[in-house]
Amino acid sequence: MNEVLSAILNRRSIRAYESRQIDESALEAILEAGLYAPTAHNQQPWHFTVVQNRELLDLINRETSAEMAKSDNEWVRKTGADPNFQVTYNAPTVIFVSGRKDAIAYPVDCSAAMQNMLLAAHSLGIGSVWLGLLRFWLVKPEAAELLRIPEGYEPFYGAAFGYPAGKLPPAPEREKSVISRIV
């Protein structure tokens, strides 16, 4: 099978990591993959913030859980209130993607960059998971300040990266009825 298709079909969201930090060369390759994502009018409206500081990651976990615990959604509220929940799954590295607000299609461009990084990580034997629940914290003004997000950028997403602790989970079945063809 083609290497790219293999990476797409075999990548899984990993939620348990070894404590060792990912190699610097792997981190550089992951970030470069993000830089090469497709982008509207080649605006490249992203900014990547790499956090490997355990104290800051612990703070982000606490703050995100506190915000989640205030949610109207019962599942989110219960998850945020669980003292064992860590939104970053104790990964040694989290990469945040922020978008330049004056760009044409910054949310889509930043999503493409994140997906490139997730696939690159998998190809290097590094696990990852897109951390959508970080939005509960990222919308707070102090988040951008703590992450040193440049002026004019909005933090959108984060993903955890690290060496998987255990085997990759099997792929869930995919719903094929969502495809239509017009010929």
C-alpha positions, 0 to 999 in steps of 0.5 A: 500500500502507498505510504501516505494512504497507509499513514491515513488508514492506520493512524489512531488517536492515542490517549496513553503515553510513555513519559519520555520526551519525543526526539527533537528531530521528530518534533522538527519533522512534525512542525515542518509537516504543519508548515507544508499544509495547504493554505488559501492564497498561500497565506500560511496564517498559522502559528505553532506553540510547542509546550513541553513544560510539565508545570504549564501542561499541568496548569492547562489541565487544571484550568481546562477541567475547571472550565469543563466542570461549568459546562451545560453539557452533562458529559463535559461537566462530569469529565471536567469534574473527574479528578483523574481526567487530564485533557492532555493525557499526560503527553510530554508534548502539546502543540497548539495551533493559532490562526491569524484572524485577518486571513481568508480561511484561517480555521480551515488552514489551521485544521489542515496544518494540524492534520499534517502534523498528526499524520507526520507523527504517526509516520515517525512512530509517535502517537497523537490525539487532537484535543478538542476539549482544550477549547474550553480553556483556549477561549479565555484571554489568559490562555493566549497570554500564557501560550505567548500567542502573537497579537492578531492570532486566535488559538484554536486547537491543540494536539498531544504528542508522545510515544504510545504506551501500549498497542495501537487500538483497532480502527472503528468501522467507517460509515460508507453510506456518507458518500454520494457520486454524481457521474 
